[in-house]
C-alpha cells in the first residue's frame, strides 16, 4: 500500500515539472508548486530539502525518461541519412509546441536551461550526460570534418540544439500579436521542415569549406 508521504512526494515532483516547464527554475515558485500538488509548503523542505533539491529530483526523472529513448535515437542519428536524422531530431524537439504530455514538459524544461542555465542544472550535468547532447553531437559529427576539434564539435552541438528550443521556450509569444501564429501540427511540420533546411544548409556549407 502506498504511504500518504510517498503520494505527496510524487505529487510535488509532478507539480514541479509542470511549473518549471512553464516558467523555468528561477521563476517557478514553491507556492505555485505546492498549490498544484495540494501540499503544505513545509513538505518541499521535508522531502527534498528545498527548491533546489526538488529541482534535482525533477531533472533525475527527466534524465531517466530521455535515457529510455536514447539508444534508439543514437542509432538513428548514425544510421539514417544525415539530413533525415537531422529532421527527426528537429521535429522531436518541437513536440512541446502541440503536446502537453510529460515528455513534452521535459523538453520544455531543457529548452529553458539551454538558454539560461541555472546553477542547479550546471551542477547536475557536470556529473550526468544528457542524451539530447549525445544525439545532437552524433548528428553534428556527420557534417563536420573528421579533424574538427572538441571545441568546434561542442559549440556546433549547442548551436544545433538552440535552433528548435528557442521556439519552444517562446511559444506563448508566437501565438500572440504581432505574430499571431497558429501552433498546430501543420505549423510544426512546416517549422520543422524550414529549420531542417536552414540547419542542413549551414552545416553542409561548413563541411564544404573544410573540403
C-alpha positions as CSV (number, residue, x, y, z in Angstrom):
1,X,0.0,0.0,0.0
2,X,1.4,3.4,-1.0
3,X,2.0,5.7,2.0
4,X,0.5,9.2,2.1
5,X,4.0,10.6,2.3
6,X,5.0,8.9,-0.9
7,X,1.9,10.2,-2.7
8,X,2.7,13.7,-1.5
9,X,6.3,13.4,-2.7
10,X,5.3,12.2,-6.1
11,X,2.6,14.9,-6.4
12,X,5.3,17.6,-5.6
13,X,7.6,16.2,-8.4
14,X,4.7,16.1,-10.9
15,X,3.6,19.7,-10.0
16,X,7.2,20.9,-10.0
17,X,7.8,19.6,-13.5
18,X,4.7,21.4,-14.8
19,X,5.7,24.7,-13.1
20,X,9.4,24.6,-14.1
21,X,8.5,23.7,-17.7
22,X,6.2,26.7,-17.9
23,X,8.4,29.3,-16.1
24,X,11.9,27.9,-15.8
25,X,13.7,27.2,-12.5
26,X,14.2,30.8,-11.4
27,X,10.6,32.0,-12.0
28,X,9.0,28.8,-10.8
29,X,7.8,29.3,-7.2
30,X,7.3,26.9,-4.4
31,X,3.9,28.5,-3.8
32,X,2.8,27.5,-7.3
33,X,4.2,24.0,-6.9
34,X,2.5,23.3,-3.5
35,X,-0.8,24.8,-4.7
36,X,-0.8,22.4,-7.7
37,X,0.3,19.5,-5.6
38,X,-2.3,20.4,-2.9
39,X,0.5,20.1,-0.4
40,X,1.8,22.1,2.6
41,X,4.7,24.4,1.9
42,X,6.8,22.6,4.5
43,X,6.5,19.4,2.5
44,X,9.1,20.6,0.0
45,X,11.7,21.0,2.7
46,X,10.7,17.8,4.4
47,X,11.0,15.6,1.2
48,X,13.7,17.5,-0.8
49,X,15.5,19.9,1.5
50,X,14.2,22.9,-0.5
51,X,13.5,24.1,-4.0
52,X,16.9,23.1,-5.4
53,X,16.6,19.6,-4.1
54,X,13.1,19.3,-5.7
55,X,14.5,20.5,-9.0
56,X,17.3,18.0,-8.9
57,X,14.7,15.3,-8.5
58,X,12.8,16.6,-11.5
59,X,16.0,16.6,-13.5
60,X,16.7,13.0,-12.5
61,X,13.2,11.9,-13.7
62,X,13.8,13.8,-17.0
63,X,17.1,12.1,-17.5
64,X,15.6,8.7,-16.9
65,X,12.9,9.4,-19.5
66,X,15.4,10.5,-22.0
67,X,17.6,7.5,-21.4
68,X,14.7,5.2,-22.2
69,X,14.7,6.6,-25.7
70,X,18.4,7.4,-26.1
71,X,19.6,4.1,-27.6
72,X,17.1,4.2,-30.5
73,X,17.8,7.9,-31.1
74,X,21.6,7.4,-31.0
75,X,21.3,4.6,-33.5
76,X,19.1,6.6,-35.9
77,X,21.5,9.5,-35.6
78,X,24.2,7.4,-37.1
79,X,22.3,5.0,-39.5
80,X,19.8,7.3,-41.2
81,X,20.9,9.6,-43.9
82,X,22.3,12.6,-42.1
83,X,19.6,15.1,-43.2
84,X,16.9,12.6,-42.3
85,X,18.5,12.1,-38.9
86,X,18.6,15.9,-38.5
87,X,15.0,16.3,-39.5
88,X,14.0,13.6,-36.9
89,X,15.9,15.4,-34.2
90,X,14.5,18.8,-35.0
91,X,10.9,17.5,-35.2
92,X,11.2,15.7,-31.9
93,X,12.5,18.9,-30.1
94,X,9.4,20.8,-31.4
95,X,6.9,18.3,-29.9
96,X,6.1,20.6,-26.9
97,X,4.5,23.2,-29.2
98,X,1.5,21.0,-29.7
99,X,1.6,18.4,-27.0
100,X,1.4,18.8,-23.2
101,X,2.4,15.3,-22.0
102,X,5.1,14.6,-19.5
103,X,7.9,14.1,-22.1
104,X,7.0,17.4,-23.7
105,X,7.4,19.1,-20.4
106,X,10.9,17.6,-20.0
107,X,11.8,19.0,-23.5
108,X,10.4,22.4,-22.5
109,X,12.4,22.3,-19.2
110,X,15.6,21.7,-21.1
111,X,14.7,24.5,-23.5
112,X,14.8,26.9,-20.6
113,X,18.1,25.6,-19.4
114,X,19.7,25.8,-22.8
115,X,19.1,29.5,-22.9
116,X,19.9,30.4,-19.3
117,X,21.3,27.5,-17.3
118,X,20.6,27.5,-13.6
119,X,23.4,26.7,-11.1
120,X,21.5,23.5,-10.1
121,X,21.4,22.4,-13.8
122,X,25.1,23.2,-14.2
123,X,25.9,21.0,-11.2
124,X,23.7,18.3,-12.4
125,X,25.1,18.0,-16.0
126,X,28.7,18.1,-14.6
127,X,28.1,14.6,-13.4
128,X,25.4,13.3,-15.8
129,X,25.4,13.1,-19.6
130,X,22.3,14.4,-21.2
131,X,21.0,12.1,-24.1
132,X,20.0,15.2,-26.1
133,X,23.6,16.3,-26.2
134,X,24.7,12.9,-27.2
135,X,22.2,12.6,-30.1
136,X,22.9,16.2,-31.4
137,X,26.6,15.6,-31.1
138,X,26.4,12.5,-33.3
139,X,24.5,14.3,-35.9
140,X,26.9,17.3,-35.9
141,X,29.9,15.0,-36.3
142,X,28.4,13.6,-39.5
143,X,28.6,17.1,-41.0
144,X,31.9,18.4,-39.6
145,X,35.3,17.5,-40.9
146,X,37.0,14.4,-39.3
147,X,39.7,16.6,-37.8
148,X,37.2,19.0,-36.1
149,X,38.3,19.8,-32.6
150,X,36.4,19.1,-29.4
151,X,35.6,22.8,-29.1
152,X,34.1,23.1,-32.5
153,X,32.0,20.0,-32.0
154,X,30.7,21.3,-28.7
155,X,29.9,24.8,-30.0
156,X,28.2,23.4,-33.1
157,X,26.2,20.9,-31.0
158,X,24.9,23.6,-28.7
159,X,24.0,25.8,-31.7
160,X,22.0,22.9,-33.2
161,X,20.1,22.4,-30.0
162,X,19.3,26.1,-29.7
163,X,17.5,26.3,-33.1
164,X,14.3,24.4,-32.2
165,X,14.4,25.0,-28.5
166,X,14.2,28.8,-29.0
167,X,10.7,28.3,-30.5
168,X,9.6,26.0,-27.6
169,X,10.8,28.5,-25.0
170,X,9.0,31.4,-26.7
171,X,5.9,29.5,-27.8
172,X,3.5,31.8,-25.9
173,X,4.8,34.8,-27.8
174,X,4.4,33.1,-31.1
175,X,0.7,32.8,-30.7
176,X,0.2,36.5,-29.6
177,X,0.4,39.7,-31.6
178,X,2.2,40.7,-33.7
179,X,2.9,37.2,-35.0
180,X,-0.5,35.5,-34.2
181,X,0.8,32.1,-35.3
182,X,-1.4,29.0,-35.1
183,X,0.6,26.4,-33.2
184,X,-1.0,23.3,-34.6
185,X,0.6,20.1,-36.1
186,X,0.6,21.6,-39.6
187,X,2.6,24.6,-38.4
188,X,5.0,22.4,-36.5
189,X,5.6,20.3,-39.6
190,X,6.3,23.4,-41.7
191,X,8.6,24.8,-39.0
192,X,10.5,21.6,-38.7
193,X,11.0,21.4,-42.4
194,X,12.2,25.1,-42.5
195,X,14.6,24.7,-39.6
196,X,15.9,21.4,-41.0
197,X,16.6,23.1,-44.4
198,X,18.4,26.0,-42.8
199,X,20.4,23.9,-40.4
200,X,21.4,21.4,-43.1
201,X,22.5,24.3,-45.4
202,X,24.6,25.8,-42.6
203,X,26.3,22.6,-41.6
204,X,26.8,21.5,-45.2
205,X,28.4,24.8,-46.1
206,X,30.8,24.4,-43.2
207,X,31.6,20.8,-44.4
208,X,32.1,22.1,-48.0
209,X,34.5,24.9,-46.8
210,X,36.6,22.3,-45.0
211,X,36.9,20.2,-48.1
